[in-house]
Amino acid sequence: MQPDFWQQRWANHEIGFHQPTPTPLLLKHWPALAVPAGAQVFVPLCGKSLDLAWLAAQGHRVLGVELSQIAVDEFFAEHGLMPEVEETRYGLHHRAGGIELICGDAFGLDAELLAGCAAVFDRAALIALPSDMRQRYARELYARLPQGCRGLLLTLEYPQAERDGPPFSVEQPEVEALYADHWRVQLLEQRPIPPGSPGFIDGLSRLDTRVYRLDRR
């Protein structure tokens, strides 16, 4: 999607993708990654996710990137943090409480900035992008993460003809193809989301979520 689409969603507070609690599948699967305390975790297209604060509470340094200044400002305000703000070539760089958020374009981040990232967590970034942007996202941005980086990727699967994205349906063969050049991909869990439960999208006949482990070769 174009940047203006997401800027308008935040301006109109149309943020149904924002969760009121940390992602349960993050809490379940993160310990198995054995990411050391003090290591930096990259969270792309992070919004004001509570996952950022949860990861920081595990002792990690968190680096997020987000297009919307509204989202960045609301994250720090809602957590009672007053960030230091610096203008950089990547955008406005905010730092507070072990969390760094860059208000800017994720595609503008380079290998130099991401060199210290030991892990990555993607709950709603890949599925927010249409097909052509997903290819660029996985094959360019993820290629800038260092060897040895590991992470979790969450996706949704549903009959794409039943609704327009975002979020988009991204099935396992596409995930494996997108990351094949630089990452080992392991499916950890597939879970149906029943109609009427939190996270279900009205109008769909079926909705599943999948959790993948990614390991940078």
C-alpha positions as CSV (number, residue, x, y, z in Angstrom):
1,M,0.0,0.0,0.0
2,Q,1.1,3.6,-0.6
3,P,2.3,5.6,2.5
4,D,-0.8,7.9,2.3
5,F,-3.1,5.0,2.8
6,W,-1.5,4.2,6.2
7,Q,-1.2,7.8,7.2
8,Q,-4.9,8.3,6.6
9,R,-5.7,5.1,8.6
10,W,-3.9,6.5,11.6
11,A,-5.3,10.0,11.2
12,N,-8.8,8.5,11.1
13,H,-8.0,6.1,14.0
14,E,-8.9,3.1,11.7
15,I,-6.5,0.8,13.4
16,G,-8.3,-2.5,13.8
17,F,-5.0,-4.2,13.4
18,H,-3.8,-2.8,16.7
19,Q,-4.1,-5.3,19.5
20,P,-4.9,-4.4,23.2
21,T,-2.4,-7.0,24.5
22,P,0.9,-8.5,23.4
23,T,0.5,-11.1,20.7
24,P,-0.2,-14.5,22.4
25,L,1.8,-16.4,19.7
26,L,4.8,-14.2,20.3
27,L,4.7,-15.0,24.0
28,K,4.4,-18.7,23.2
29,H,7.1,-19.1,20.6
30,W,9.7,-16.4,21.4
31,P,11.5,-18.3,24.2
32,A,12.4,-21.1,21.8
33,L,14.5,-18.6,19.8
34,A,16.8,-18.1,22.8
35,V,17.6,-14.5,21.9
36,P,20.0,-13.2,24.5
37,A,19.1,-10.5,26.9
38,G,20.5,-7.2,25.6
39,A,20.2,-8.3,22.0
40,Q,18.5,-6.0,19.5
41,V,15.2,-7.0,18.0
42,F,13.9,-5.4,14.8
43,V,10.1,-4.9,14.5
44,P,9.1,-3.6,11.0
45,L,5.9,-1.6,10.4
46,C,5.4,-1.7,14.2
47,G,2.7,0.9,14.7
48,K,2.2,1.4,18.5
49,S,2.2,-2.4,19.2
50,L,2.4,-3.6,22.7
51,D,4.8,-6.2,21.5
52,L,7.5,-3.5,21.5
53,A,7.1,-3.0,25.3
54,W,6.9,-6.8,25.9
55,L,10.1,-7.4,24.0
56,A,11.8,-4.6,25.9
57,A,10.6,-6.1,29.2
58,Q,12.4,-9.3,28.3
59,G,15.7,-7.4,28.4
60,H,16.0,-6.8,24.6
61,R,16.8,-3.6,22.9
62,V,14.1,-2.9,20.4
63,L,14.3,-1.2,17.0
64,G,11.0,-0.4,15.3
65,V,10.2,1.4,12.1
66,E,6.8,3.0,11.4
67,L,5.5,5.4,8.8
68,S,3.0,7.3,11.0
69,Q,4.2,9.9,13.4
70,I,0.9,9.6,15.2
71,A,1.6,5.9,16.0
72,V,5.1,6.7,17.3
73,D,3.9,9.6,19.4
74,E,1.0,7.5,20.8
75,F,3.3,4.6,21.7
76,F,5.6,6.7,23.9
77,A,2.8,8.7,25.4
78,E,0.8,5.6,26.3
79,H,3.9,4.1,28.0
80,G,4.8,7.3,29.9
81,L,8.0,7.7,28.0
82,M,9.6,11.0,26.8
83,P,11.9,10.0,23.9
84,E,15.0,11.8,22.7
85,V,14.4,12.6,19.1
86,E,17.1,13.0,16.4
87,E,16.8,13.7,12.7
88,T,18.7,11.0,10.8
89,R,18.9,9.9,7.1
90,Y,16.4,7.2,8.0
91,G,13.8,9.7,9.4
92,L,13.0,10.9,12.9
93,H,14.8,8.5,15.4
94,H,13.1,8.3,18.8
95,R,14.8,6.7,21.8
96,A,13.4,5.9,25.3
97,G,13.2,3.0,27.7
98,G,15.4,0.7,25.6
99,I,13.1,1.2,22.6
100,E,14.1,3.0,19.4
101,L,11.4,3.9,16.9
102,I,12.2,5.4,13.5
103,C,9.4,7.3,11.9
104,G,10.3,6.7,8.2
105,D,10.2,4.3,5.3
106,A,11.2,0.7,6.2
107,F,12.7,0.3,2.7
108,G,15.1,3.2,3.5
109,L,16.8,1.2,6.3
110,D,20.2,-0.1,5.3
111,A,22.5,-2.9,6.4
112,E,24.6,-0.5,8.5
113,L,21.6,0.4,10.7
114,L,20.4,-3.2,10.9
115,A,23.8,-4.8,11.5
116,G,23.2,-5.1,15.3
117,C,19.9,-6.9,15.0
118,A,20.0,-10.4,16.4
119,A,16.3,-11.1,15.9
120,V,13.2,-9.9,14.0
121,F,9.5,-10.1,14.8
122,D,6.9,-9.5,12.1
123,R,3.3,-9.8,13.1
124,A,1.5,-7.5,10.7
125,A,4.1,-6.2,8.2
126,L,4.3,-8.8,5.5
127,I,0.5,-9.3,5.4
128,A,0.0,-5.5,5.2
129,L,1.6,-5.4,1.8
130,P,0.3,-6.3,-1.7
131,S,2.1,-9.0,-3.7
132,D,4.6,-6.8,-5.5
133,M,5.6,-5.0,-2.3
134,R,5.9,-8.3,-0.4
135,Q,8.5,-9.4,-2.8
136,R,10.5,-6.3,-2.4
137,Y,10.1,-6.3,1.4
138,A,11.3,-9.9,1.8
139,R,14.1,-9.9,-0.8
140,E,15.5,-6.4,-0.1
141,L,14.8,-5.4,3.5
142,Y,15.2,-8.8,5.1
143,A,18.4,-9.3,3.1
144,R,19.9,-6.4,5.0
145,L,19.6,-8.2,8.3
146,P,22.9,-9.9,9.4
147,Q,23.8,-13.5,9.2
148,G,22.7,-15.4,12.3
149,C,19.6,-13.2,12.8
150,R,16.5,-15.3,13.8
151,G,12.9,-14.4,14.2
152,L,9.2,-15.1,14.1
153,L,6.9,-14.3,11.2
154,L,3.1,-14.4,11.6
155,T,0.8,-14.6,8.6
156,L,-2.9,-15.0,7.8
157,E,-4.5,-17.3,5.3
158,Y,-8.0,-17.0,3.9
159,P,-9.7,-17.1,0.5
160,Q,-8.4,-13.9,-1.0
161,A,-11.3,-13.6,-3.4
162,E,-13.6,-13.1,-0.4
163,R,-12.1,-9.7,0.6
164,D,-9.6,-7.1,-0.4
165,G,-6.5,-6.6,1.7
166,P,-5.0,-5.5,3.9
167,P,-4.4,-7.7,5.7
168,F,-3.6,-10.0,2.7
169,S,-3.7,-13.7,2.7
170,V,-0.1,-15.0,2.4
171,E,0.1,-18.8,2.0
172,Q,3.0,-21.1,3.0
173,P,4.4,-21.6,-0.6
174,E,4.6,-17.9,-1.1
175,V,6.4,-17.4,2.3
176,E,8.9,-20.1,1.4
177,A,9.6,-18.6,-2.0
178,L,9.9,-15.1,-0.7
179,Y,12.6,-16.0,1.9
180,A,14.3,-18.8,0.1
181,D,17.3,-16.8,-1.0
182,H,18.5,-15.8,2.5
183,W,16.5,-17.6,5.2
184,R,15.6,-21.0,6.4
185,V,11.9,-21.1,7.0
186,Q,10.2,-23.5,9.5
187,L,6.5,-23.7,10.1
188,L,6.0,-23.8,13.9
189,E,2.2,-23.6,14.2
190,Q,-1.0,-23.3,12.1
191,R,-4.0,-22.2,14.1
192,P,-7.6,-21.6,12.8
193,I,-9.3,-18.4,14.0
194,P,-12.9,-19.3,14.7
195,P,-15.7,-16.9,13.6
196,G,-16.7,-14.6,16.4
197,S,-13.3,-14.8,18.2
198,P,-10.9,-11.9,18.5
199,G,-9.0,-11.4,15.3
200,F,-11.6,-13.0,13.0
201,I,-12.5,-10.9,10.0
202,D,-16.2,-10.7,9.3
203,G,-17.3,-12.0,5.9
204,L,-14.6,-14.7,5.6
205,S,-15.5,-18.4,5.3
206,R,-12.1,-19.4,6.8
207,L,-9.2,-17.7,8.6
208,D,-6.0,-19.3,9.8
209,T,-2.9,-17.9,11.2
210,R,0.6,-19.4,10.8
211,V,3.8,-18.9,12.8
212,Y,7.1,-19.4,11.1
213,R,10.6,-19.4,12.4
214,L,13.2,-17.6,10.2
215,D,16.9,-18.2,10.4
216,R,19.3,-16.0,8.4
217,R,21.9,-18.0,6.5
